[in-house]
Amino acid sequence: MIGFIVAGLIIGALARLFKPGKQNLGWIATLLLGLAGSVIGGLIANLLGTGQIFELNVLGFIVAVIAAIALIGVAEGLVGRRKIRR
C-alpha cells in the first residue's frame, strides 16, 4: 500500500513536469491523479498482457504517466470552468 502511494506521487509529479504550463493543483490532487493514472496504466498493461494491474512494469509506468497527464488536463478544465461561473 505504501509503495502504491509512493508510485502515485512519482507518477503525478512526472505528469506535472511533462504537462506544459502552470497547474493549480496541490500535492494531494497530484497524489490522487497519480494514483488514478497508475490504476489506468496497470489496467491497460494488463489488457495488453504485460503484467497484473498492480504490478510495476515499464509499459504500465509509461501509460500511467500519460494517463495522469490527461487527468491533470481534465482537472484543470474542471477547475477553470468553476472559476468562470463565479
C-alpha positions as CSV (number, residue, x, y, z in Angstrom):
1,M,0.0,0.0,0.0
2,I,2.8,2.4,0.8
3,G,4.5,1.5,-2.4
4,F,1.3,2.3,-4.3
5,I,1.1,5.7,-2.7
6,V,4.8,6.5,-3.4
7,A,4.3,5.3,-7.0
8,G,1.3,7.6,-7.3
9,L,3.2,10.6,-6.1
10,I,6.1,9.8,-8.5
11,I,3.7,9.4,-11.4
12,G,1.7,12.5,-10.5
13,A,4.9,14.6,-10.2
14,L,6.3,13.3,-13.5
15,A,2.9,14.1,-15.2
16,R,3.1,17.6,-13.8
17,L,6.7,18.0,-15.1
18,F,5.7,16.9,-18.6
19,K,2.5,18.9,-18.7
20,P,3.3,22.4,-20.0
21,G,2.1,25.4,-18.1
22,K,1.3,26.1,-14.5
23,Q,-1.1,23.7,-12.8
24,N,-3.1,25.0,-9.9
25,L,-3.1,21.6,-8.1
26,G,-1.8,20.8,-4.6
27,W,0.2,17.8,-3.6
28,I,-3.0,15.9,-2.6
29,A,-4.5,16.4,-6.0
30,T,-1.2,15.4,-7.6
31,L,-1.2,12.2,-5.5
32,L,-4.8,11.3,-6.3
33,L,-4.3,11.9,-10.1
34,G,-1.1,9.9,-10.0
35,L,-2.9,7.0,-8.2
36,A,-5.7,7.1,-10.8
37,G,-3.1,7.2,-13.6
38,S,-1.3,4.3,-12.1
39,V,-4.5,2.2,-11.9
40,I,-5.3,3.1,-15.6
41,G,-1.8,2.3,-16.6
42,G,-1.9,-1.0,-14.8
43,L,-5.2,-1.9,-16.3
44,I,-4.0,-1.1,-19.9
45,A,-0.8,-3.1,-19.3
46,N,-2.9,-6.0,-18.0
47,L,-5.2,-5.8,-21.1
48,L,-2.1,-5.9,-23.3
49,G,-0.8,-9.0,-21.4
50,T,2.4,-7.5,-19.9
51,G,1.5,-8.0,-16.2
52,Q,-1.0,-7.6,-13.4
53,I,-2.9,-4.4,-12.7
54,F,-0.8,-3.6,-9.5
55,E,2.5,-5.0,-10.8
56,L,5.1,-2.4,-11.7
57,N,6.4,-2.8,-15.3
58,V,7.8,-0.4,-17.8
59,L,4.8,-0.3,-20.2
60,G,2.3,0.2,-17.3
61,F,4.5,3.0,-15.8
62,I,4.7,4.9,-19.2
63,V,0.9,4.5,-19.7
64,A,0.3,5.6,-16.1
65,V,2.2,8.8,-16.7
66,I,0.4,9.5,-19.9
67,A,-3.0,8.8,-18.2
68,A,-2.0,11.1,-15.3
69,I,-1.1,13.9,-17.8
70,A,-4.6,13.5,-19.4
71,L,-6.2,13.5,-15.9
72,I,-4.4,16.7,-15.0
73,G,-5.7,18.3,-18.1
74,V,-9.2,17.3,-17.2
75,A,-8.8,18.5,-13.7
76,E,-7.5,21.9,-14.9
77,G,-10.5,22.1,-17.2
78,L,-13.0,21.5,-14.4
79,V,-11.3,24.0,-12.1
80,G,-11.2,26.6,-14.9
81,R,-15.0,26.1,-15.5
82,R,-15.7,26.7,-11.8
83,K,-13.8,29.9,-11.8
84,I,-15.5,31.2,-14.9
85,R,-19.0,30.6,-13.5
86,R,-18.4,32.6,-10.3
